[in-house]
Amino acid sequence: MTETVPCRGSILGSLLPARYILAVLGCIAMAIVYGLKVNLSVAMVAMLNHSALAHGASHHEAAVADPNAEEACKAPGNATETMEDGPFDWSEPLQGTILSCYFWGYFVSQMPGARIAELFSAKWVMFFSVAINVVCALLTPLAAEMHYVAMIVMRIGQGIGGGVTFPAMHVMLSNWAPPSERSVMSAITYAGTALGTVISMFLAGIIAGTLGWEAVFYVMGGLASIWLFLWVWLIQDTPAKQALMSQEERDMIINGLAGGEATAVADPHGGGAKPKGPVPWGKIFTSGPFLAILIAHTCSNWGWYMLLIELPFYMKQVLAFNIKENAVVTAIPFLTMWFFSMVLSKTLDTLRGKGMITTTTARKVGTFFASFVPMCCLFALCYIGCQRGLAVILMGVGITSIGGMFCGFLANHIDIAPNYAGTLMAITNTVATLPGITVPVFVGQITHGNQTIGAWRVIFLVTVALYVVEILAYMFMGSGEEQAWNKPQTNRSTGVENGEGGEVTPLNVRENKNKTYDN
C-alpha cells in the first residue's frame, strides 16, 4: 500500500521541479547505458593487434578488391592512417560476436523487467539497469585479459541491463508526467540515447588515445557510478513517495494524471498508484493503435540502425571518408537530433495545451518527421553518386529528424495504456530489437565483395520501403487516446476490478467520479 510522505520542497526549488529532476536523471541514465554500449566499438580499435590481423587477412583483401571502378569514389589526398597494435588478435567474426551479443541479453530481459517495474518498483529496476552496466564496464579490462568468453558474458550482462531501461522509464513517466508535459518529458529522457552516443564516441576515442584502452572502461564506468547515488537519493516511484517536491507540484501531477479529479479521488493514497490487474494480452494484440506503435517502432529501428551503424561504413567504403572525418560527420548529427527533439516536443505540447491539436495529431506529427524525412534523405543518397558534401548534409538531416520519434510513437504507449506502459514498451522494443541483429547481416550479405554505390542503393531502397510501411500503418491506425482495455471492468456487485480470466484486483481508482453504482 502506498504511503504518502509530507512534501519538503524540491532541492532546486522552482528552478527545476521534481518531475524534471526525474527527466534529467532519466536522460543521464539513458546516456550512460547507450554510452557504455557503444564505447567498446571505439575502444576495440585500440585493443586489436592490427598487424597480426592484416597479415592473416591479406589474401582475402586482395580477393575482394572492388571490381567496378566506375562506382568507386576516390578519397581526396593520399594520406594514410596508422594505428598502434593492441594485445588481442580477435578475428572479424569474433569481433562481431562480442559486439552483437549485447542484443542477446537485451532481447530476453525486457518483458520480465517491465512486469517487475509495473508491479513492484520501476525506480529499482532502473537502478539495476545502470548498475549492471557500470559493473560490467569496470570488469571489461579484466574480462578481456581472461578470455573472449568472459567478454561475451560482460556484454550479455550489459544487454540485460539495457533491455529494461525503456520499459522501466515508461513506467516512471506514466507515474510522473502530466499529459500536458508528456511529450517534453519523454523527449528529454529518451534524447539521452543520442547524447550518450555522441559523448561516448568522442570521450572513448580521446581516453583510448591518451590513457590507453583500459582507461576507457575505468573512467566512463567510474563517472557513471555517481548517477547511482543521485538516483537513490533524489528519485521515488511516485509523487506520493517523493518528499523532495512541493505540494503544489504533487497536486498538479496527480490531478493531471487523473484528468482533473481531486487527489483523494484520483488515488486514496495520494500518489500515482496503478491498478495491478492481469495484462489483457488478447485485447493488446488486437488493438489497432498498439499494432501501429509496434510496426512504427520496428520499421523505425531498421532505419535507426541503418543510419547509426551502417551509414558510417557507406561513408568509408564508398565515399572514402577517413576515420577522423567519419567520427565527426557521424557524431555531430546526434547533437542536432537532441536539439530538434527538444524544440519539436515543446512545440507540440504547447499546441496541445492550447487545444490547437490533439494528442493523436501530436504523435503522428512526431512520427512523420522521424520517418518521412530520413526516407527522403536515403532515397536521395541512392542517386547523388560521389558528392561527398551533399552526402554529409543528407545524413545530418536524416539523423536529426529521427528525433521526432521521442515525442512520436515512443511516447504513445503511455497515451493509450498508462497502466501497462512498461509492458507495451517491452513488447514493441523486443520486436524492434530484431533489426539491430538483422541489419548488419543484411548489409554484410549485400556488400560482401561488392562495396559499391549500386550495392548500397539496394540497401537504402529496402530501408525506404520499410519507412513507407511505417508511415502508412501509423497514419491510419495510430491514436493518442486511452484505450478501453487499459482500465479493467468493474464488477458492480463486488466493487472490484475484473481482469482477463475472471481474476479480480482491488479497485483503487474510480473511472468516472460522476458514475454511481447500485449496491
Beta strands, then each sheet from edge to edge (+ up, - down):
strand 1: 489-491
strand 2: 496-498
strand 3: 504-506
sheet 1: 1+ 2- 3+
end
